[in-house]
Amino acid sequence: MRLRLTGLLAAMLLGLIAAPRPAIGQTFHGGVRGAARDAGGVVPGVEVTLTNQATNLKRSTVTNESGEYVFAAVEPGTYALKATLQGFKTIEHTDLRVGTQQFLVIDLAMEVGRLE
């Protein structure tokens, strides 16, 4: 009886270990990242907006002290990217296609704009 109980517990434990589980880290999202630079180096403080062209949903971030920005967990689709900072020309990219588990790298070449 004791051997049968031990065998049953072992089988149950093995079943728990071998049971199918959702894979951690699998995702159906992509992302967009990059850096803002000008002739003098990195440009922090640039407002970067990512807009889903189908739904018009917008997400915004600001470049960090290294001039870098990132949009993680982006739904697959077609997007527009806009970068603005006072004293610089606005940069716009459209028709950026983000796929599943795909990260686009879009670096921004900032140019000095007209000061008023």
N, C-alpha and C positions, 0 to 999 in steps of 0.2 A: 504494500500500500504506500509506504514511504517513498519507494523508488518511482512509483507511478505519479505521485504528487510532485516530486522533484522534476520529473520529465515534463509534466504538464506546465509547471512554472517556467521551465527553461524554454519551452515552445512558445509560451505567451510573451516572454521577454524578447525572444528572437523575432517574433511577429511585430512587436513594437519598434524594435530597432530597424527592421527591414521594411516597415510600412512606407508607402510612398508619401512624400511630403512636398509641399511647394518649394521650389528652389529659392533660397534666399539670394537676393541680388539680381534676380531676373526682373526686367522692367520693360514696359512698352513705351518708354519715354526716350527722348533725345535731349540735346542741349546745344547752347551756343555760348562761345567764350571768345575772348580775344584781348587785345591791349590797344590803348590809345597812345599814339606817339606823334611828336612833331620833329622838326629839324633839330631841336635842342634836347630831345630825349623823351621820357615818358610824360604823359599828361594826366595827372590825377584830377578828380572832381568833374569828369565829363558825365552828363546824364545820358544814359543809354536806354532806349525804349524798344521793346520787342512787341510787335503787333501781329496777331494771327489775322491774316488777310481774309479768311473765310468768316470768322466770328467777330472780328474787330476787338477782341479781348487784348488788353495791353498789360505788360509787365515792365517795370522800370527799375533801374539800379544806377549806381554811381561808381565810376572807376576808383579803385583804391590808390594808395600812395605809390604803388608800382605801375599805375595806369591800367590795371587789369580789371576786367568785368567777367561775370559768368551768369548764365541763366541755366539752371539745372531743372530737371523734371519737366521738359517741354513736350507737350503733346505733338505727335507727328502731324505735319501740315506745312503750309506755305506761309512764310512770315516776312514782315518788313522790319528793318532795323534802322533806328534813327539816333544820331549822336549830336548833342548840343552842349556848348559851353560858351559863355559870353566872351567875345573877342576872337572867336574862331568861327569858320564857316561850318554850317550844318552839313552833316554827312548822312545820306540816305541810301540804303540798299533795299531792293524789293525782290520778291520772288525767290526768297531763300527757302529751300526745301529741307526740312528737318525730318529725318526718318527715325524708325525705331532703333534704339541703342546707338544712335549716331550723334557725335558732337561736331558741330561746324566750328571752325576757327576763323573768325572775321576780325582781322586787325584793322584799326582805324588810323588813317594818316590825316592827322589834324593840320589844317592850314589856317594861318592867321587871317582873320576877316577884317572888314572895315570897322574902325573904331569911330564912334560918334559921341 
